Amino acid sequence: MSEIKVEKPAKEKLKSLDVENWPVWECEPSAFDWEYDSNEDCYILEGSVTVKTVGGDVSFGKGDFVSFPRGLKCRWVVAEKVRKHYKLG
């Protein structure tokens, strides 16, 4: 299983993926367990998150483009309210 990928995307990439038209998800500071039943790409609009996995912790925030693989089991720790555009599949 591949790991979580985090990158700082160029504006051209965001435009080519039509990210601004993806749905938006928000979450207040909290912690919860999650399992991905499909691949997910997301672009972080605001906030700060650490995702804990058996392979280690991955932190990301505003301006990051994050990809999660299907089957990943993890714990989300939302330090600052997060808003993200997301796409499943």
N, C-alpha and C positions, 0 to 999 in steps of 0.2 A: 504494500500500500504506500502510495506517495505521501509526502508530508505536506503540511500547510506551506503555501508559497505567499510571500509578502513582497510587493514591489512598489516603487514610486512611479506611477505611469505618466507618460507624456500626454498632454491634452489631446493629441491626435488619436492616441489609442482609445481614450475614453469616448471621443466623438465617434470613432469607427465602430465601437461596440454599442453605441446609442445608450450609454449608461444613464444619462439624465432622464430617460424614459422608463427605466426599471422601477419596480415598486420600492417604497421606502419602509424600513423597519426601524423602530426606536425601542430603547430599553433603558430604564433608570438604573442607577448603581445597584448591583445585585450579584449573586453567584448562583449558577445552575448547571446541571449536567445536561449534555446534548449528544445526540448521535445523528450523523448525517446519512439520510436515506437516499440522497442523490448528491452529485457534485454541486458546489455552490461557488460562485464568484461574487464578490461584493466590493464596493468602493465606500470607504469610510468618510462621511461628511463631517462628523464631529465625534469627540469622545476619546476614551482610552480603555483598552481591553487587553487582558492577558488570557490566552487559551492554554489550559494545562492538559497535556497528553502524556501517555506513557513514555514517549520519546523526548519529552522536555516541554518547557514553556515557550510560547510564542506571544510577543506583545506587539500591538499595532495601534494606530490612531489616525487622526485626521490626515487625509491625503494619501492613505495607503490603499492599494488594490490587493485584496486577499483572496486566495483560492483554497477551498477545503475539499478534500477527496471524499467520495462516497464511502461509507463504512467507518469513518473516523468517529471514535468515541472520545469525548473530551469534557472538560469543565470550563465554562465561561466565567470569568471574573471581570465584571464591568466596574471599573474604577470611577469613570466619569460618564455621564449619560451619553449613550451612543446613538447615532443616526447613520444609517447606511442605505445605499442603493444595493439591491441584490438580484441575482438571477440564478435559478435552480436548473439543473439538468446538464 
